[in-house]
Amino acid sequence: MEINTMAYLLATGLAGLIKFKMRYDRILSWMIFFVVAFLFADYVSAALNNQNIAFSLLWNRTEIGDIRIDFQPAVPTNRIIIPLFFLSLLTILNNNIFRYEEKRSTFDSLIVLNFISLSLLICSKNYIELITMVFVTDIIGYLILKDVDSSRRYVIYNFFADMCLFMILALVCGKIRSLELTNLWEYHEIGRHKDFTGILATIALFIKMGCFLFQGYLMDLSEARFQRMSAVNLLFSPLSGILLLLKLYNLLIVTPFFYPLIKIMTVLTFLSGISGFITQKYFRKKMVSLNMSFIGLVLGIFCQNGFVWQTYVSQLIVAVYLFNQFFFKIYLYQNREDDITRMLNGRETNTLPLQALFAEITILSGLFLTLMHQISAELSFPLLFICSAILIATISIVISQIYKSSQSRRLDSLPQNPIRFLSFVVNIAILASGLYFYKENAKETALFASSFLIVAATPLGKYAKNLYNIPKLQQYELKRSLFWLVFVAP
């Protein structure tokens, strides 16, 4: 069934790129959603029944091994593929509900094709398939962005990182005389320049993930449309960097500097994300910083569990997606106001959807802290929960700034946006599933949700709002230009 699923997905993605008249675009985009939804249900059903039918297509033969396109869904890979499939499906659905794009079917098709490339990256067994799928994901991300200013630095950063990875993999391949990723261990014994190889590959992954000092291209994405920025942040380059970290782990640890580097960068990325989220007054830049802090949490988990994608990582990724979606809806119902100091309070505009969103964010925050508490207990790593609590507290502070804004209705405020009930129904269904899954931790979830409300009720948001008046805190030029000064200019 799996090979049929991927073939149908490919056909669906390519069909959506066909140029139809605009009046047919709405029908085509909904057809894409229903086809992808059916294929998702079919794939999950096959995975639950252990019908893991693999396929391997021969691409080329070489002296050091065959180059194949492998897709072998098993339990470990399905822990990654299924949540990414689900998030891609949600992205297509939200695109149809909120009408992100003038040509919705094209956006949907690019999301489908990106999921295929990520799935092949996850299941790749040789260097060629791995790096090819990385290139494909970056190209699709560029096509998603469209905006020239936002995509310029995105292309340069990712091109630099991809070329570094390509060079390192070529070096390793030539030394061990094999294309198979499973043979990376041999480089530990016969490899040369191990520190150079490991450190350069690690830095390349830091660039792709948008870690501290390398987040400049993600900050540029804040100039693009919110939905494009969010899609690239969650499903494209940073995610492919995380997947590469897991795939190339056996190569990265060839240098003893890997663990100190990853731990230092984890801390700095999280702190930089938190500081940016609380100090940036522009809403889309806040979201880039928020996602940076989530990346820091994910890296912290991997550092503790031996760089293995467990089920709880999938749950964390879904929670991150929901946070992004809820903040997008706040941005939408605030009439797309990007300056948080100019946003209206919930009593002034779109009152019903904004109040519903506040309730949803409160529940999600409680579930998120419950999840992180369980992960930290399982890994015996209490610092992880402390960092998660700090992150949720900063989210609560920012939410209070919006909902307790002193701004009154302006004469130039736009008409109220449609409520889009279907979106709220989907979000409520996902939250209800989370509450049911953690029903044994109901008291714990309620306690964390109550803590979120308590922080939101305090005057911390009012005091933190003074940070928006400090011009230097609104400038990221040092962090944005360091990559150019250190790597590009030489």
C-alpha positions as CSV (number, residue, x, y, z in Angstrom):
1,M,0.0,0.0,0.0
2,E,2.8,2.4,0.8
3,I,4.3,2.5,-2.7
4,N,0.8,3.3,-4.0
5,T,0.4,6.0,-1.4
6,M,3.6,7.7,-2.5
7,A,2.7,7.3,-6.2
8,Y,-0.7,8.8,-5.7
9,L,0.8,11.7,-3.6
10,L,3.2,12.4,-6.4
11,A,0.5,12.4,-9.0
12,T,-1.7,14.7,-6.8
13,G,1.2,17.1,-6.3
14,L,2.0,17.3,-10.0
15,A,-1.7,17.7,-10.9
16,G,-2.1,20.7,-8.7
17,L,0.7,22.5,-10.6
18,I,-1.3,22.3,-13.8
19,K,-2.5,25.8,-14.7
20,F,-6.3,25.8,-14.7
21,K,-8.6,28.8,-14.8
22,M,-8.9,30.6,-11.5
23,R,-12.6,29.7,-11.2
24,Y,-11.6,26.0,-10.9
25,D,-8.9,26.6,-8.3
26,R,-11.1,26.3,-5.3
27,I,-12.5,23.0,-6.5
28,L,-9.1,21.7,-7.3
29,S,-7.6,22.7,-3.9
30,W,-10.4,21.0,-2.0
31,M,-10.0,17.9,-4.2
32,I,-6.3,17.8,-3.3
33,F,-7.2,18.0,0.4
34,F,-9.6,15.1,0.2
35,V,-7.2,12.9,-1.8
36,V,-4.4,13.6,0.7
37,A,-6.8,13.0,3.6
38,F,-7.8,9.6,2.1
39,L,-4.1,8.7,1.5
40,F,-3.2,9.7,5.0
41,A,-5.9,7.5,6.5
42,D,-4.8,4.7,4.2
43,Y,-1.2,5.1,5.2
44,V,-1.9,5.2,9.0
45,S,-4.1,2.1,8.6
46,A,-1.4,0.2,6.8
47,A,1.2,1.3,9.5
48,L,-1.1,0.1,12.3
49,N,-1.5,-3.3,10.6
50,N,2.3,-3.6,10.1
51,Q,1.9,-3.7,6.3
52,N,5.2,-2.1,5.8
53,I,5.8,-2.8,2.1
54,A,9.1,-1.2,1.1
55,F,10.2,-0.3,-2.4
56,S,13.7,0.4,-3.8
57,L,14.2,1.9,-7.2
58,L,17.6,1.6,-8.9
59,W,18.8,5.0,-10.1
60,N,22.4,4.2,-11.2
61,R,25.2,1.7,-10.6
62,T,28.7,2.8,-9.5
63,E,31.9,1.1,-8.5
64,I,31.3,1.8,-4.9
65,G,27.7,0.9,-4.7
66,D,24.2,1.2,-6.3
67,I,22.4,4.5,-6.0
68,R,18.8,3.7,-5.1
69,I,15.7,5.6,-4.2
70,D,14.5,3.9,-1.0
71,F,11.3,4.2,0.9
72,Q,11.0,1.7,3.7
73,P,8.4,2.7,6.3
74,A,9.0,0.9,9.5
75,V,8.1,1.7,13.1
76,P,11.0,4.1,13.7
77,T,10.5,6.0,10.5
78,N,6.7,6.1,10.8
79,R,7.2,7.9,14.1
80,I,8.4,10.8,11.9
81,I,6.5,10.3,8.7
82,I,3.0,10.0,10.2
83,P,3.1,13.3,12.1
84,L,4.7,15.1,9.1
85,F,2.0,13.7,6.9
86,F,-0.6,14.9,9.4
87,L,0.9,18.4,9.6
88,S,1.1,18.6,5.8
89,L,-2.6,17.7,5.7
90,L,-3.5,20.4,8.2
91,T,-1.5,23.0,6.3
92,I,-3.4,22.2,3.1
93,L,-6.7,22.3,5.0
94,N,-5.9,25.7,6.6
95,N,-4.8,27.0,3.2
96,N,-8.3,26.1,1.9
97,I,-10.1,27.5,4.9
98,F,-8.3,30.8,5.2
99,R,-7.6,31.2,1.5
100,Y,-3.9,32.0,2.0
101,E,-3.0,32.2,-1.6
102,E,-4.5,33.5,-4.9
103,K,-3.6,30.1,-6.4
104,R,-4.3,27.7,-3.5
105,S,-3.8,24.5,-5.5
106,T,-0.2,25.5,-6.3
107,F,0.5,26.0,-2.6
108,D,-1.1,22.7,-1.7
109,S,0.9,20.9,-4.4
110,L,4.2,22.3,-3.1
111,I,3.3,21.1,0.4
112,V,2.5,17.6,-0.9
113,L,5.8,17.4,-2.9
114,N,7.7,18.7,0.1
115,F,6.3,15.9,2.2
116,I,7.4,13.3,-0.4
117,S,10.9,14.7,-0.4
118,L,11.0,14.7,3.4
119,S,9.7,11.1,3.5
120,L,12.4,9.9,1.1
121,L,15.0,11.8,3.1
122,I,13.9,10.0,6.3
123,C,14.1,6.6,4.6
124,S,17.3,7.3,2.6
125,K,20.1,4.7,2.8
126,N,22.7,6.3,0.6
127,Y,24.4,9.7,0.4
128,I,23.0,10.6,-3.0
129,E,19.4,10.2,-2.2
130,L,19.9,12.0,1.1
131,I,21.5,15.1,-0.3
132,T,19.2,15.1,-3.4
133,M,16.1,15.2,-1.2
134,V,17.7,18.1,0.9
135,F,18.2,20.0,-2.4
136,V,14.6,19.3,-3.4
137,T,13.2,20.5,-0.1
138,D,15.2,23.7,-0.3
139,I,14.0,24.4,-3.9
140,I,10.4,23.8,-2.9
141,G,10.8,26.2,0.1
142,Y,12.1,28.8,-2.3
143,L,9.1,28.3,-4.5
144,I,6.8,28.6,-1.5
145,L,8.3,31.9,-0.5
146,K,8.0,33.7,-3.9
147,D,9.0,37.0,-2.2
148,V,12.4,38.0,-3.6
149,D,13.7,39.9,-0.5
150,S,12.6,37.1,1.9
151,S,14.0,34.3,-0.3
152,R,17.4,35.8,-1.2
153,R,19.1,35.1,2.1
154,Y,17.2,31.8,2.4
155,V,18.8,30.6,-0.8
156,I,22.3,31.8,0.1
157,Y,22.3,30.3,3.6
158,N,20.9,26.9,2.5
159,F,23.1,26.8,-0.6
160,F,26.1,27.3,1.6
161,A,25.0,24.6,4.1
162,D,24.1,22.2,1.3
163,M,27.5,22.6,-0.4
164,C,29.3,22.0,2.9
165,L,27.3,18.8,3.4
166,F,27.9,17.8,-0.2
167,M,31.6,18.3,0.2
168,I,31.8,16.4,3.5
169,L,29.8,13.5,2.2
170,A,32.0,13.3,-0.9
171,L,35.1,13.3,1.3
172,V,33.7,10.5,3.5
173,C,32.4,8.6,0.5
174,G,35.8,8.7,-1.2
175,K,37.5,7.5,2.0
176,I,35.3,4.6,3.0
177,R,34.5,3.7,-0.6
178,S,30.9,3.2,0.0
179,L,27.6,5.1,-0.6
180,E,25.7,3.5,2.3
181,L,24.9,5.6,5.3
182,T,25.2,2.5,7.5
183,N,28.9,2.5,6.8
184,L,29.6,5.9,8.3
185,W,31.1,4.1,11.3
186,E,34.1,3.1,9.2
187,Y,35.2,6.7,9.0
188,H,35.9,6.6,12.7
189,E,38.7,4.1,12.0
190,I,40.1,5.1,8.7
191,G,39.1,8.8,8.3
192,R,41.4,11.8,8.2
193,H,40.8,15.3,9.3
194,K,38.0,14.1,11.6
195,D,37.7,17.4,13.5
196,F,37.3,19.4,10.3
197,T,34.8,16.9,8.9
198,G,32.6,16.7,12.1
199,I,32.8,20.5,12.9
200,L,32.0,21.7,9.4
201,A,29.1,19.2,9.1
202,T,27.7,20.4,12.5
203,I,28.0,24.0,11.5
204,A,26.1,23.3,8.2
205,L,23.3,21.7,10.2
206,F,23.2,24.7,12.6
207,I,22.7,27.0,9.6
208,K,19.9,24.9,8.2
209,M,18.1,24.7,11.6
210,G,18.4,28.5,12.0
211,C,20.3,28.2,15.3
212,F,21.8,31.1,17.2
213,L,23.9,33.4,15.0
214,F,22.5,31.7,11.9
215,Q,18.9,32.8,12.2
216,G,19.3,35.7,9.8
217,Y,17.6,34.1,6.9
218,L,14.6,33.1,9.1
219,M,14.3,36.6,10.3
220,D,14.1,37.7,6.7
221,L,11.2,35.3,6.2
222,S,9.2,37.6,8.5
223,E,8.8,39.9,5.5
224,A,6.9,37.2,3.6
225,R,3.3,36.3,4.1
226,F,2.6,34.8,7.5
227,Q,1.4,31.5,6.2
228,R,4.5,31.1,3.9
229,M,6.8,32.1,6.7
230,S,5.1,29.6,9.0
231,A,5.2,26.8,6.5
232,V,8.9,27.2,5.7
233,N,9.7,27.5,9.5
234,L,7.9,24.3,10.3
235,L,8.1,22.0,7.3
236,F,11.1,23.0,5.3
237,S,14.7,24.0,6.0
238,P,14.8,23.9,9.9
239,L,13.0,20.5,9.9
240,S,15.3,19.1,7.2
241,G,18.2,20.2,9.4
242,I,16.8,18.3,12.4
243,L,16.3,15.2,10.2
244,L,19.8,15.4,8.8
245,L,21.1,15.7,12.4
246,L,19.6,12.3,13.1
247,K,20.7,10.7,9.8
248,L,24.3,11.9,10.0
249,Y,24.7,11.4,13.8
250,N,27.3,8.6,13.3
251,L,29.4,11.0,11.2
252,L,29.0,14.0,13.5
253,I,30.4,12.2,16.6
254,V,33.6,11.5,14.7
255,T,34.9,14.7,16.5
256,P,34.9,15.0,20.3
257,F,33.9,18.6,19.8
258,F,30.4,17.7,18.6
259,Y,28.7,17.3,22.0
260,P,30.1,20.5,23.5
261,L,29.1,22.4,20.3
262,I,25.6,21.0,20.2
263,K,25.0,21.6,23.9
264,I,26.3,25.2,23.7
265,M,24.2,25.9,20.6
266,T,21.1,24.4,22.2
267,V,21.3,26.7,25.1
268,L,22.1,29.8,23.0
269,T,19.4,29.0,20.5
270,F,16.8,28.7,23.2
271,L,17.8,31.8,25.1
272,S,18.0,33.8,21.8
273,G,14.5,32.6,20.9
274,I,13.1,33.6,24.2
275,S,14.7,37.0,24.2
276,G,13.6,37.7,20.7
277,F,10.1,36.6,21.4
278,I,9.7,38.9,24.4
279,T,11.6,41.9,23.0
280,Q,10.5,42.1,19.3
281,K,7.4,44.2,18.8
282,Y,6.7,42.9,15.3
283,F,4.5,39.9,15.4
284,R,6.0,37.8,12.6
285,K,9.5,38.3,14.0
286,K,8.2,37.2,17.3
287,M,7.0,33.9,15.7
288,V,10.4,33.3,14.1
289,S,12.0,33.7,17.6
290,L,9.4,31.5,19.2
291,N,10.2,28.7,16.7
292,M,13.9,29.2,17.5
293,S,13.1,28.5,21.2
294,F,11.2,25.3,20.2
295,I,14.2,24.2,18.2
296,G,16.3,24.6,21.3
297,L,13.9,22.4,23.2
298,V,14.0,19.7,20.5
299,L,17.8,19.8,20.4
300,G,17.9,19.5,24.2
301,I,15.7,16.4,24.1
302,F,18.0,14.8,21.4
303,C,21.1,15.6,23.5
304,Q,19.5,13.6,26.4
305,N,17.9,10.6,24.6
306,G,20.8,9.8,22.3
307,F,19.4,11.6,19.2
308,V,16.5,9.3,18.7
309,W,13.1,10.5,17.4
310,Q,10.6,9.1,19.9
311,T,6.8,9.4,19.9
312,Y,7.0,12.4,22.3
313,V,9.0,14.3,19.8
314,S,6.2,13.9,17.3
315,Q,3.7,15.2,19.9
316,L,6.0,18.2,20.5
317,I,6.1,19.0,16.8
318,V,2.3,18.9,16.6
319,A,2.1,21.2,19.6
320,V,4.5,23.7,17.9
321,Y,2.4,23.6,14.8
322,L,-0.7,24.4,16.8
323,F,1.0,27.3,18.6
324,N,1.9,28.7,15.2
325,Q,-1.6,28.2,13.8
326,F,-3.2,29.9,16.9
327,F,-0.9,32.9,16.6
328,F,-1.6,33.2,12.9
329,K,-5.3,33.4,13.7
330,I,-4.7,36.1,16.3
331,Y,-2.8,38.0,13.6
332,L,-5.7,37.5,11.2
333,Y,-8.4,38.6,13.6
334,Q,-6.3,41.6,14.5
335,N,-6.8,42.6,10.9
336,R,-3.2,41.6,10.0
337,E,-1.6,44.2,12.3
338,D,2.1,43.3,12.6
339,D,3.0,45.9,15.3
340,I,1.9,44.4,18.6
341,T,1.7,47.9,20.2
342,R,-1.0,48.8,17.8
343,M,-3.1,45.7,18.2
344,L,-6.6,46.1,19.7
345,N,-7.8,44.2,22.8
346,G,-10.2,41.4,22.4
347,R,-13.2,43.6,23.3
348,E,-12.7,45.8,20.3
349,T,-12.5,43.6,17.3
350,N,-13.5,40.0,16.4
351,T,-14.4,39.4,20.0
352,L,-15.8,35.9,19.7
353,P,-13.0,34.3,17.7
354,L,-10.3,36.0,19.8
355,Q,-11.8,34.8,23.1
356,A,-12.1,31.3,21.7
357,L,-8.5,31.5,20.7
358,F,-7.5,32.5,24.2
359,A,-9.2,29.4,25.6
360,E,-7.5,27.2,23.0
361,I,-4.1,28.6,23.7
362,T,-4.7,28.1,27.4
363,I,-5.6,24.4,26.9
364,L,-2.7,23.9,24.6
365,S,-0.3,25.4,27.0
366,G,-1.5,23.1,29.8
367,L,-1.1,20.1,27.5
368,F,2.3,21.2,26.3
369,L,3.6,21.5,29.9
370,T,2.1,18.1,30.7
371,L,4.0,16.6,27.8
372,M,7.3,18.3,28.7
373,H,6.9,17.3,32.3
374,Q,6.6,13.7,31.2
375,I,9.6,13.9,28.9
376,S,11.8,15.5,31.5
377,A,10.8,12.8,34.0
378,E,11.6,10.1,31.5
379,L,14.9,11.6,30.6
380,S,15.7,12.6,34.2
381,F,16.3,16.1,32.9
382,P,14.3,18.6,35.1
383,L,16.0,21.5,33.3
384,L,14.0,20.7,30.2
385,F,10.7,21.3,32.1
386,I,12.0,24.5,33.7
387,C,12.9,25.8,30.2
388,S,9.5,24.8,28.9
389,A,7.8,26.6,31.8
390,I,9.8,29.7,31.0
391,L,8.7,29.5,27.4
392,I,5.0,29.1,28.2
393,A,5.3,32.0,30.7
394,T,6.7,34.3,27.9
395,I,3.8,33.2,25.7
396,S,1.4,34.1,28.4
397,I,3.0,37.5,28.8
398,V,2.8,38.3,25.1
399,I,-0.9,37.0,25.0
400,S,-1.7,39.4,27.9
401,Q,-0.2,42.3,26.0
402,I,-2.5,41.6,23.1
403,Y,-5.7,40.9,25.1
404,K,-5.2,43.7,27.6
405,S,-4.2,46.2,25.1
406,S,-5.2,49.8,25.8
407,Q,-5.8,50.5,22.2
408,S,-9.4,51.5,21.3
409,R,-11.0,51.0,18.0
410,R,-9.4,53.0,15.3
411,L,-11.3,54.7,12.5
412,D,-9.1,52.9,9.9
413,S,-9.7,49.4,11.4
414,L,-10.8,46.9,8.9
415,P,-14.1,45.1,8.9
416,Q,-14.4,42.0,11.1
417,N,-13.0,38.8,9.6
418,P,-15.2,35.7,9.0
419,I,-14.9,33.3,12.0
420,R,-14.1,30.3,9.9
421,F,-15.9,27.8,12.1
422,L,-14.3,24.7,10.4
423,S,-10.9,25.8,11.6
424,F,-12.1,26.1,15.2
425,V,-13.8,22.7,14.9
426,V,-10.5,21.1,13.7
427,N,-8.5,22.7,16.5
428,I,-11.0,21.7,19.2
429,A,-10.9,18.1,17.9
430,I,-7.1,18.0,18.1
431,L,-7.1,19.5,21.6
432,A,-9.8,17.1,22.7
433,S,-7.7,14.2,21.5
434,G,-4.8,15.6,23.5
435,L,-7.0,15.9,26.6
436,Y,-8.2,12.3,26.2
437,F,-4.7,11.0,25.7
438,Y,-3.6,12.7,28.9
439,K,-6.8,12.0,30.8
440,E,-4.8,10.4,33.6
441,N,-2.9,13.7,34.0
442,A,-6.0,15.9,34.0
443,K,-5.2,17.5,37.3
444,E,-1.7,18.3,36.2
445,T,-2.9,19.8,32.9
446,A,-5.5,21.9,34.7
447,L,-2.8,23.1,37.1
448,F,-0.5,24.1,34.2
449,A,-3.4,25.8,32.4
450,S,-4.3,27.7,35.5
451,S,-0.7,28.9,35.9
452,F,-0.9,30.2,32.3
453,L,-3.9,32.2,33.2
454,I,-2.3,33.5,36.4
455,V,0.8,34.8,34.6
456,A,-1.5,36.4,32.0
457,A,-3.4,38.2,34.7
458,T,-0.3,39.7,36.3
459,P,1.1,43.1,35.1
460,L,4.2,41.5,33.7
461,G,2.9,42.1,30.2
462,K,2.6,45.8,30.8
463,Y,6.2,46.0,32.1
464,A,7.6,43.9,29.3
465,K,5.9,46.1,26.8
466,N,8.4,48.8,27.7
467,L,11.0,46.7,25.9
468,Y,9.4,47.6,22.6
469,N,10.5,51.2,23.1
470,I,14.2,50.3,23.1
471,P,15.4,50.7,19.4
472,K,18.5,48.5,19.9
473,L,16.4,45.5,20.9
474,Q,14.5,45.8,17.6
475,Q,17.7,45.4,15.6
476,Y,19.1,42.0,14.6
477,E,21.8,43.3,12.3
478,L,24.7,42.0,14.4
479,K,23.3,38.5,14.4
480,R,22.1,38.7,10.8
481,S,25.5,39.9,9.5
482,L,27.8,37.6,11.5
483,F,27.3,34.8,9.1
484,W,28.3,37.0,6.2
485,L,31.4,38.4,8.0
486,V,32.7,35.0,9.2
487,F,31.7,32.7,6.4
488,V,30.6,34.4,3.2
489,A,32.9,37.4,3.0
490,P,36.2,35.4,3.4
